[in-house]
Amino acid sequence: MALGFRGDVADYYHRYRRGYPPEALDVVVDVFGLTPDDVAVDLGCGTGQVTVPLATRVRAVVGVDPEPDMLAHGRRAAAERGVANVSWVVGTDADVPALRAALGDGSVGAVTIGQALHWMRHDDLFREASSLVRPGGGVAVLTNGTPLWLQDADWSRALRAFLEEWLGAPAGGACGTDEESRSRYRRSLADAGFRVDVHGVDYTDTLDVESVVGGVLSALPADRLPADRPTFADRIRRALEPHAPFTEHVHVTVLTGTGPTA
Ligand SMILES: C[S@@+](CC[C@H](N)C(=O)[O-])C[C@H]1O[C@@H](n2cnc3c(N)ncnc32)[C@H](O)[C@@H]1O
């Protein structure tokens, strides 16, 4: 299954999607007691925003994503940072049973999912993951702020109005960052036998116009992006410019489901 994270969308994603603050990775490491002996699985790893920093904290990470273009960027980003302990695997959440067969039950310290759970069958996934993780390990669901066009700021409202006019349709959903999705994921983790905790990391950032444009281009599926990307990008710039600076309050969430300790 391919969702459009390919070609130049993958390039934009790699270039403009921000990584996670180190405190968010600290939560994953601390809650599951990850050590350099652990193996982790990062599902929907994309270009490696969670995968690469996590790999510096554990023995090895399996990064899984259905889009080869995203994986290719992740592989290069890891190589540039001297990170050599990631296996970049084409696959989806539906491949977790096969991963369980390959790695063994109780073999994994953490299964992480960064900004990708809304494309997965989370009930099935959490059930499978509960057997895959070792005692005290678990599942971490990360979100990385509110989509650029859904923020409570004039520049974001202007961006949303422009996108809706251009696309002739709503600009896109909250991608699992909304409270309703989070409570659904919490219940589902608890039903799969995990102890659930919610953690947040907040910071403020000011983006330049190219980062907002690149962020939008990275977020729309390739088949929704107009063929004339330069004109589209230019129209976004024009819609945004009266509303500079583009300050955003980024609320990162880490939902952790910890398995039984014995
Ligand atoms: C928004 S990106 C997130 C990338 C990265 N994890 C992050 O936190 O920025 C979502 C990724 O999920 C992948 N994806 C979509 N459906 C998936 C599925 N069913 N299983 C695994 N990954 C999936 C997409 O190809 C894309 O690379």
The ligand as an ORCA input file, in Angstrom:
! r2SCAN-3c Opt
* xyz 0 1
  C       4.015     11.353      8.409
  S       5.209     10.097      8.070
  C       6.007      9.902      9.632
  C       7.485      9.691      9.507
  C       8.247      9.689     10.816
  N       7.947      8.498     11.600
  C       7.984     10.933     11.651
  O       7.676     10.786     12.834
  O       8.124     12.052     11.138
  C       4.195      8.683      8.001
  C       4.892      7.471      7.425
  O       4.051      6.338      7.641
  C       4.184      5.494      6.534
  N       3.031      4.575      6.514
  C       1.829      4.767      5.944
  N       1.044      3.699      6.148
  C       1.768      2.803      6.876
  C       1.512      1.505      7.404
  N       0.326      0.920      7.252
  N       2.484      0.874      8.089
  C       3.696      1.473      8.271
  N       3.984      2.714      7.795
  C       3.038      3.369      7.116
  C       4.267      6.458      5.357
  O       4.842      5.861      4.212
  C       5.127      7.570      5.941
  O       6.490      7.384      5.659
*
